[in-house]
Amino acid sequence: MNTPALLQITPNYAETLEAGHVLTLDCAEAPGIVHAVSGFLLAHGCDVRDIKQFGDRDERHFFMRVQVSSSSPACQSKDLRKDFAPLANDWSMNWQIEALGRRRRVLIMVSGYGHCLNDLLFRARTDDLPIEIVAVVSNHRDHEALVDWHRIPFFHLPVTPETKATAEADLLQIVDDLNVELIVLARYMQVLSEELSTKLPGRIINIHHSFLPSFKGAKPYHQAHQRGVKTVGATAHYVTAELDEGPIIAQQVIDVDHTYTAADLAAVGRDAECAALRDAVRWHCENRVVLLGNRTVILK
């Protein structure tokens, strides 16, 4: 039986669109930016599949994320970067072009609580997140067997006031050796030094409950229960020298009421923490996050 011509053409056309790229940029707001960018993409045989843009009127700053497919097999991200550089220079842009779906090399740090680690391990294993977990670092051995099961290198780096500097030096060596692009603090209960935070700006994401600064220290959910809180939340943010005050990437809030015990609040909190951290890692690795001072623009 002869195949209709339309059915022959459609799969071939789809095959020509397999090479995908993501362009993310920000610059001072001015007329003509979208026209210049779209003209460049058209000239390079790129088909726009998704576009998000935002103009901050207060800051007079423009943000844009464009996902494209290329009909030219020869069109590579490195070639687009080379050709886009002069245009970006003309507009004084901060920008990057990446292959669509490129997996970021991620190192996870964890202490005793394993819910966020387990969630990220599962989502990386099932291709739900565009990440390759290249190592897990912990100041405890609680999750070593789990990490080994996933066939991921596990590094035990105990931390005490006396060994903190050595442990951080070892961590930086691991980051260099494994070409780590992003560090995720999945309930890592040690405070990173200002020196370490400064060395890796925009490359460390942390998660914590959103009761701060009201309920600090041990058992925050028990403290919250005693005060009769009505919402439980979590915040994922970039790590800076200011403890828990870096630019916020993602947040989750879940309603609760008087029937929740302290254990119930902690369980809800774990769900919120996993969800917020998952969103933050996804958006960062999909080039959807742009820093603007001490806040972020998320081009979802």
Secondary structure, DSSP 4 states (H G I P E B T S, - for coil): -PPPHHHHHHHHHHHTT-EEEEEEEEEE--TTHHHHHHHHHHHTTEEEEEEEEEEETTTTEEEEEEEEEES-TT--HHHHHHHHHHHHHHTT-EEEEEETTPPEEEEEEE-S--HHHHHHHHHHHTTSSSEEEEEEEESSSTTHHHHHHTT--EEE----TTTHHHHHHHHHHHHHHTT--EEEESS--SPPPHHHHHHSTT-EEEEEETTTTTS-SS-HHHHHHHHT-SEEEEEEEE--SSTT-SPEEEEEEEE--TT--HHHHHHHHHHHHHHHHHHHHHHHHTT-EEEETTEEEE--
